[in-house]
Amino acid sequence: MDIVASAKLELVDKFCYPGDMLSVDGDADAAVEARIRIGWNKFRQLVLLLTNKDVSLIMRGRLYSSCVRSSMLHGSETWPVKNENVVALQRAEMRMVRWMCGIKLKDRLPSKELRERLGVDDIAVILQQNRLCWYGHVLRKDDDDWVKKCMEYEVETSRPRGRPKRTWKEVVREDCQARKLNKEDAVDRCKWKKVIKEVC
């Protein structure tokens, strides 16, 4: 106990915790930046397969979704994302999609058409599905579960001037409104899963 009490702890702005970046500001900027970098590393490791013309575009899309996109969205269930975070993810993904399809930006083909060739959905849709899937899972937990308690916990502190920071609960509330979901729907696991898996 004395060792812990006398230990000198470094004060940092952000740190990595089980593969996700946590920031002192509570936003997702550092996490998104780190995940995009990791996604590019995975993509370059598989680039020979992902751009191989002997492999069908659908198979390339499946490989991309399983290995690259999953690493880009690791931990995304709890990100309080802003519009610029989503745009950064979409921009990185579309660069990869064009590379896999052998298309250049100057060809000016619609992003939707290129994603359809690979059989992949917009990364923004998958991001939303991940959040709602986790949210439903937490809502189905017992009321005394510590994860559920953490979701409802309100930190008592003085707020700085200006607009408050965007929170995860605010993002999830918007997701539920977009999908016409409410807390009671989470009890029915099948219904919840069916609604969030539908592509808007």
N, C-alpha and C positions, 0 to 999 in steps of 0.2 A: 504494500500500500504506500510506503514511504517513497519507493522508486517512482510510482505513478505520480505522486504529489510533487516530487522534485523534478520531474521530467520537463524539459523545455520543448514546447510545441510550436511549430512554425505556423504563422498566420499566412494563409494563401488565398488568392482570389478564386481559384478553381482547383479541383483535384479529381483524379480518375477513381471511380468506385465500381467494382465488377463490370468493367467494360463501358461504363457510361460516365460522362463528364458532368460533375456537379459544380455549379457556379454560385458564388456568394450573392449574386444579384437575383438568383432564383429563376433566371430565364433559360432558354434552350439554345442560345447562340453558340456557346462553347461545345455543347453536345452535338449539335448539327454539323458544325465545322469539323469536329473530330470524326464523326461517322462518315461524312462525305470523303474525307481523306482515306479512311479505312476501306470504303467502297471502291475507290479508285485502285487501291493496292490489290484488292481481290480481283478486280476487273483485269488488271495487267497480268496477274498470275494466270488467268484463264483466257487471255486475249486470242491465243492461237485457236482455241476451240470456239470461242464466241464469234470469231470472224471467219471461220472455216466455211467455204462455200459448199463443201461436201456434206455439211451438217445443215439440216433444214432450219428455216427461220423460227419455226415453232419450237424445235428442240433447243435452239439457242436461247429463245425467250424463257423456256423452262429452267435452263441452266442458270441464266441470269437471275431469275426470280429466287431460285433456291440458294445460290451461293453469294451473289453480289448484293442484290436488294435486301436480302435478309440481314446481311452484315451492316448495311447502311441504316436500317431501321431498328437495330438492336436497342432496346430500352426506350423506344419511341412512345410506348404506351403512356408514359408519365411526363412527356415533354409538354410544357405550356407554350406551344409554338405560336409564332406571329406569322403574318403573311410573308414577310421577307424570308423566314426560315423555310416555308413551303416552297417559295420560288427558287431558293438556292438548291433545294433537293431536286426540284423538277428540272432545273437547268443542268445539273450534273447528270441526271438520268437521261435526258434527251441527248446529251453529248455521247453517252454510251450507246443509246439506241441507234443513233445515226451511224456510229462506228460499226455496230453489228450488222446494220442493213446496207452498209457500203454507200451511204448517202451523205453528201456534204450540205452544209448550211445554205450555200448559194443555190442548191437545187430547189429550195423553198417548198418542200413537201410538208403537208400538215402533220403535226405531231401525232394526232389521233390516228392517221393512216399508218404511220410507222409503227405505233404501238400495236395496232391491229395485226400487222404483218407478223409480229413476234408473239402475239397472243397475251400481251401484258396490259394491265390496267394502269391508269395514271397513279403515280406514287402518292399523290395527295389523297386519293381514295383509299389506298391501302393504309396510309397513316391514320385516317379517320377510323377505319375498321379496327385497327389495332387498339386505338384508344377506347372505342366503344366495347370491344371484346373484354378488355381489362376492367372497365367500369362496371359492366354487367356481372363479371366474376366477383368483384368486391361487394356489389349490392346484394348478392346472394349469400354472402357470409353472415355468420351470426353477429348480432349487435355487439357482443362483447369481444369480438375478434379485434386484435390490435391494428390490423391493416385498415379495417373499416373505421376504427376510431381515429386513426391518423388522417383519413380522408375528410372527416368531419371536424377535425381539430382547428380551432381558430387561434392564431398567435396574437397575444395581447401586446401591442407595441404602438408607439406613436407613428403615424404615417407622415412621410415627407410631403412637401407641397407638390402640387401638380397631379396629373392623372396617375392613378394607382397602376402597378404593373399587372400585366395580363396573367391570370392564374390558370392552372390546369382545369379547375372546376368550371371556369368561364368558357374555356375551349370545349369541354365536354357538353356543357349546356347548349352551346351553339350546334354541336354535332347532333344532339338529341332533337333539337328543333328542326334541323334539316331532314332528319329521318322520321320525324313525328313519333318519337319515343318518349316514354316517361319511366320513372323509377319502378312503377308497378309491373311494367312489361318485362323487367329483368327476371322476375320470378319464373316465367316460362322460358326456359333456356332455349328450346327449339325455335320459338317465335323470335326471340331476341337475335339468335344467330342468323335466322333466315333474313330478317330485315337488314341487319348490318352487312350481310354478304351481297345484298343487291347493289348493283352499280348504279349510282344516281346519274 
